[in-house]
Amino acid sequence: MLGLIFLYFIGKYFYKLAETYNEKKWLFAVLGVATYYLGTFLGGIILALLDEFFYLGINWDSRATNFIFLPFGLATAYLFYYLLNRNWSKRQEKEVLSIEDIGKNGSEQL
């Protein structure tokens, strides 16, 4: 149940971000959720390798392992959100120039 709540809010934030920058809303909502799952998968691989090499003694049969993977998924989704936001905001700043500004010097564009 907790996982569904996280998926809802992750999809919602990516949807709002894409809506802000006039991108494909549902595509990025689904990509945000997929990024969360990718992060949990990579976190599982990392923890499995650490458990194998350093004998951490992780009980893989318990339900508590889902909470161990949670920070990996959230961190990956947040990183993807941050990179998209930064990329789209830079692109939007470049597109601010209007057609009347073409050919003017930097000092004349005030």
N, C-alpha and C positions, 0 to 999 in steps of 0.2 A: 504494500500500500504506500509506503514511504517513497518507494522508487517511482511510482506513478505521479506522485506530487512533484518530485524533482523533474521528471520528464515534462510535465505540464509547464512548469515555470521556465525551464531551459528553452523549450519551444516558444513560449510566450515572449521571452526577452529577445530571442533571435528574430522572431516575427516583427516585433516593434522596431528593432534596429534596421531590418530590411525595409520596413515601411517608411522610416525616417529618411533613408537615402534613396528611395524609389527603386528598390531592387525587387527581385522575385521573392515574395514574402514566404510562401509555403516551402519553397526550395530551401531557404536558409533556416527555417524552423526545423525541417527534417534533418538538414546537415548539422545543426546544433545538437540534436538528440543523438545522431550518429557519432558525433565527436565525443559525446559523453560515453557512449558504449565503447568506442575505440580506446578512450582513456582508461576505462575499467579493465578492458582486455589487456592493454599494455601493462597496467599496474599488476594484474594477475601474473603475467609472464615475469615481470621484474621480481615480484615476491616469491614466485616459485623458484626462480634461479637463486635468489638470496637464501631461501630455505634449503635448497639443495647444497649450496657451497658452504654455508655457515651454520647449518643445522639449527635453525631457529625454532623448530618444533611447532609450526603452525598446524592447527587442527583443521584440515580442509573439509571435513564433514560437517562442521557446525555452521549455523546460519550467521554467525558473527563475522564470517569472512566477507559477507556483503558490505558490512560497515568498514572493513579494512580497504576495500576497493573504492569506496565512495569518494575519498579525497582525490584519488587519481582521476576519476571521471570529471569531477567538478573543476579541478585545476585545468584539465585539458579543454573543457568547454569554455572556461573563462579565458584561457589563452587565445582560443580561436575567436571568441567574441571581441577581445581587445584588439587583435590583429585586424579583424574586419572593420571595426570602428575606426581605427587609425588609418587604414588604407582608404576607406570611403571618405573620411573627413578631409584627407589630403587631396583626393581627387575632386571633391566638391569645391575646395578653395581654388583650385586651378580653373574650374569651369565658371567662376564668378564673373570673369571678364565678359563684357557684352561686345556686340559687333562694332559698336562705335569706338571701342578701345583698341581695336586692331590698328597697328602702325604707329601708335603714340609712344613717346618715351615714357620711362618710369616716372619722371617728375611731373608729366602732364596728366597722369591718371588720377589725380586727387579728385 
